[in-house]
Amino acid sequence: MLLQRLGIPFTVEPSGANETIDEPLSPPEITKELAIRKGHHVARKYPDALVLSADTIVEQGGIVLNKPADTTEATTMLSQLSGRAHTVITGIALHHQTSDRAVVRAESTRVYFAPLSSTEIDRYVASGNPLDKAGAYGIQDDYGALFVRRIEGDYYNVVGLPLHRLYQMLRSHFGDLIRG
């Protein structure tokens, strides 16, 4: 949905890259490293394609919140975010193997949650939506949208792909490969 807004044709290809980070990295560096890994994995199969890859995490108080493993972890994460601020960080990598060009950036957005009741958290977790999202919520979800009091930064970054940052990267580094 987000890529369609750019008006550039695309195909989705899951990377299957290893997402384990064994070294101590800052949250922005984690997202950039994972975006690079995902992109390189796909670029090997499609060397002539311009490959976009991304990874999003939620960071709160120095703790990284990835996708919850189960409903219990989702409930815990949402309880931690309740009434507090956190940062959504997305690493974006663009890679064109044939021309040996690559660029990677990270975008951060500060998100402020309203206080959540246990009933609100339980209802949202029961919907299943939190289980495939970093930090156990999606700002674009029906319930998830109600939790966010305000944001500072790119809304689309919180959804999972900062469109303005991506557009700038495409225009600055790969303008010859895209239309528009």
PLY file of the C-alpha trace (Angstrom):
ply
format ascii 1.0
element vertex 180
property float x
property float y
property float z
element edge 179
property int vertex1
property int vertex2
end_header
0.00 0.00 0.00
2.75 2.48 0.90
4.88 1.74 -2.15
1.89 2.23 -4.43
1.80 5.87 -3.29
5.18 6.42 -4.96
3.84 5.29 -8.33
6.80 3.01 -8.98
6.14 -0.57 -10.09
7.40 -3.18 -7.64
7.33 -6.85 -6.70
7.46 -8.15 -3.13
10.08 -10.80 -2.41
10.59 -12.00 1.19
14.30 -12.12 1.94
14.66 -14.99 4.37
17.82 -13.29 5.69
19.08 -14.05 9.19
17.78 -11.32 11.54
19.89 -12.22 14.57
22.16 -9.44 15.81
25.09 -10.77 17.83
27.02 -7.55 18.31
26.08 -4.52 20.42
24.61 -1.90 18.11
22.47 1.18 18.65
18.81 0.85 17.61
19.35 2.84 14.35
22.38 0.70 13.53
20.37 -2.48 14.18
17.69 -1.43 11.69
20.25 -0.42 9.07
22.18 -3.69 9.45
19.02 -5.77 9.10
17.83 -3.75 6.11
21.21 -4.28 4.41
21.14 -8.04 5.08
17.62 -8.38 3.69
18.49 -6.36 0.60
21.68 -8.25 -0.18
19.87 -11.55 0.16
17.28 -10.53 -2.45
19.74 -8.68 -4.72
21.71 -11.90 -5.27
18.62 -13.41 -6.90
17.75 -10.26 -8.87
21.02 -8.46 -9.73
19.41 -6.07 -12.23
16.64 -4.96 -9.87
16.67 -1.97 -7.58
16.06 -3.68 -4.25
14.38 -1.89 -1.37
14.59 -3.50 2.04
13.60 -2.22 5.46
13.44 -3.17 9.10
11.49 -1.46 11.88
11.93 -1.65 15.63
10.47 0.13 18.63
12.84 1.44 21.31
11.81 2.55 24.76
14.24 3.42 27.52
17.11 1.64 25.81
15.12 -1.57 25.32
14.34 -2.78 21.80
10.84 -4.14 21.25
10.62 -6.31 18.16
7.60 -8.37 17.11
6.11 -10.17 20.11
6.55 -13.94 20.20
3.04 -14.53 21.56
-0.01 -12.87 23.12
1.61 -12.74 26.57
4.58 -10.82 25.22
2.26 -8.54 23.23
0.32 -7.72 26.40
3.55 -6.99 28.27
4.81 -4.69 25.51
1.58 -2.73 25.29
1.55 -2.36 29.08
5.11 -0.98 28.90
4.12 1.52 26.20
0.93 2.64 27.98
1.05 6.32 28.91
4.67 6.66 27.79
6.71 7.76 24.80
8.82 5.51 22.60
10.74 5.77 19.34
9.95 3.91 16.13
13.08 3.42 14.03
13.12 2.13 10.47
16.25 1.27 8.54
15.90 1.53 4.75
18.39 0.12 2.26
18.40 0.52 -1.50
20.72 -1.73 -3.47
21.36 -2.11 -7.20
23.88 -4.89 -7.65
24.55 -4.39 -11.37
25.69 -0.78 -10.91
27.28 -1.51 -7.52
25.27 1.21 -5.79
23.85 0.99 -2.30
22.58 3.47 0.25
21.16 2.96 3.73
19.48 5.38 6.13
17.49 5.24 9.36
14.42 7.30 10.22
13.16 7.88 13.77
9.73 9.01 14.94
8.74 9.72 18.53
5.34 8.26 19.51
3.35 9.15 22.61
0.82 6.62 23.88
-2.21 7.46 25.99
-2.69 5.41 29.15
-4.28 2.06 28.25
-6.62 -0.01 30.39
-6.09 -3.75 30.67
-9.42 -4.20 28.84
-8.18 -2.12 25.90
-4.93 -4.05 25.75
-6.69 -7.43 26.00
-9.19 -6.52 23.26
-6.41 -5.38 20.92
-4.25 -8.45 21.60
-7.29 -10.70 20.99
-7.64 -9.14 17.50
-4.31 -10.75 16.54
-3.00 -7.51 15.04
-0.13 -6.97 17.52
1.58 -10.27 16.79
3.23 -9.24 13.52
4.28 -5.72 14.48
7.31 -4.27 16.23
6.24 -3.00 19.64
3.01 -5.01 19.39
0.94 -2.31 17.71
0.14 -0.79 14.35
-0.80 2.87 14.17
-2.84 1.96 11.08
-4.92 -0.66 12.97
-8.39 0.18 14.25
-7.46 -0.15 17.93
-3.79 0.71 17.53
-4.66 4.12 16.12
-6.66 4.93 19.25
-3.67 4.39 21.53
-1.47 7.06 19.93
-1.88 10.46 21.54
0.60 12.21 19.22
3.72 11.71 17.13
6.80 13.76 16.32
8.07 12.84 12.89
6.96 10.82 9.89
3.62 9.03 10.31
4.54 6.57 7.55
7.66 5.61 9.47
5.40 4.40 12.30
3.41 2.40 9.73
6.69 0.82 8.62
8.16 2.75 5.68
9.08 6.45 5.83
7.95 7.53 2.38
9.58 10.96 2.33
12.99 9.53 3.32
12.60 6.76 0.73
11.62 9.22 -1.99
14.66 11.39 -1.22
16.96 8.36 -1.36
15.49 7.23 -4.67
15.70 10.70 -6.22
19.24 11.41 -4.96
20.88 8.06 -5.67
18.76 6.13 -8.19
16.97 8.74 -10.29
18.21 7.08 -13.48
16.49 3.81 -12.53
13.04 5.15 -11.62
10.35 7.10 -13.41
8.95 10.28 -11.92
0 1
1 2
2 3
3 4
4 5
5 6
6 7
7 8
8 9
9 10
10 11
11 12
12 13
13 14
14 15
15 16
16 17
17 18
18 19
19 20
20 21
21 22
22 23
23 24
24 25
25 26
26 27
27 28
28 29
29 30
30 31
31 32
32 33
33 34
34 35
35 36
36 37
37 38
38 39
39 40
40 41
41 42
42 43
43 44
44 45
45 46
46 47
47 48
48 49
49 50
50 51
51 52
52 53
53 54
54 55
55 56
56 57
57 58
58 59
59 60
60 61
61 62
62 63
63 64
64 65
65 66
66 67
67 68
68 69
69 70
70 71
71 72
72 73
73 74
74 75
75 76
76 77
77 78
78 79
79 80
80 81
81 82
82 83
83 84
84 85
85 86
86 87
87 88
88 89
89 90
90 91
91 92
92 93
93 94
94 95
95 96
96 97
97 98
98 99
99 100
100 101
101 102
102 103
103 104
104 105
105 106
106 107
107 108
108 109
109 110
110 111
111 112
112 113
113 114
114 115
115 116
116 117
117 118
118 119
119 120
120 121
121 122
122 123
123 124
124 125
125 126
126 127
127 128
128 129
129 130
130 131
131 132
132 133
133 134
134 135
135 136
136 137
137 138
138 139
139 140
140 141
141 142
142 143
143 144
144 145
145 146
146 147
147 148
148 149
149 150
150 151
151 152
152 153
153 154
154 155
155 156
156 157
157 158
158 159
159 160
160 161
161 162
162 163
163 164
164 165
165 166
166 167
167 168
168 169
169 170
170 171
171 172
172 173
173 174
174 175
175 176
176 177
177 178
178 179
